[in-house]
């Protein structure tokens, strides 16, 4: 058996892809190597920025919310309230930043949908 030199993960390179192959078509991508400073200065995309101010919720639903709602959870809540997100999608994604929001999502569903 021939000795294989050890290589660190950052030294690994993908196998060459034949031009015009299906794999080439599936793996084409834009180079994502952008310095973090540039990304931080640009800020989040406008579609992912939750709005400020009160949420359009009935009083019983407002009682479900924590004192400070995570911005990602707020985004999913706003999308659900606008009808851009289905209820199953809302329940799946709302609690992702904080598992404590599982019960908050269920409470909101009950308060908003009247169930």
N, C-alpha and C positions, 0 to 999 in steps of 0.2 A: 504494500500500500504506500502511496506517495504522500509525503508530508504536505499538508495544506497550510499555508501561512494564516495566522490568526488576523482577522481584520475587525475593526471596530464598526458598530452599526452605521456611524456617519460616513464610513468609507465604502460601504456597500453601494453598488450601482445596479440599476435594473438591467436585465438582459437587453441587448439590442433588439429593436423591433423593425421588421422589414417594412419598408415604405409601401403604402397602399394596402397593407394587410388589415383585416378586421381589427386585430389588436391595436394597430397603429391608430385607426379611427376612434377606437374606444378610449385610448389613453392620451389622446391629444388634450392638452390643457394649457391654460395661460400660466406663465411662470408666476408663482405667488410669493416670491422672495421680495417682500417690501419691508423696509425697516420699520420697526414698531413705532418709532418717533413719528413717522409719516402717518401711520394709521391712527395714532392717538390724536394728532393734530386735526385729522379729518373728522373725527367723531363718528358716531354710529350712523348707518344709513337712515334717512328720514322715515322710512316705513317701519323701522324698528324702534323708533324713539317714542316712548309712551308720552301722552300729553300730561300737562300739569293741571291741577285744579280738581274739583270734585268729580266723582264718577256718577253717571246717571243711574243710580240704584235706588230702589225703594228703601225706606228707613230700616225695615227688618233685615235687608241684605247688608246694609252698612254696618250693622251690629256683628256681622260675621267676620269683617275684615280686621286684621291686626293693626296696631298703631301705625306702623310703617310697612307698606306693601312693597315687596321687591319689584324693581322696574320691569324685569322680564315677566313676572307674574301679572303685573298691571297691563303689560302689552297684550298678553293672551286674554285677559279679562275684557279689555276694550274691544279686541277682535271678536270675541264671543258675543258681547252686547250689541255690536254692529251687525252681527249675522255673518261675518266673514269666516267664522270658525264654528264647526259643528259642536254640539254638546259633548260627544265622546272625545273629540280632539281637545276641547277645553279641559275636560277632566284628566286627560292624559298629560297635557303640557303645563297646566297652571301650577302644579306643585313642583316642577323640576328644580327651581332654585332652592327650594326649602321643603323638605318632606313634611314639615308641620302643616303645610298648606293643603294636604290631602283632605283634612276635615273642613278647612276653610272653603275649598272648592265644593264639597258636598253641601255645606251650609248655604253657600251662594246659590247653588242649583235649586235647593228646596225653597229658598226665599224668593228667588226670581220666577221660578216656574210654578210655584205654589203646590209643591208635592210633598 
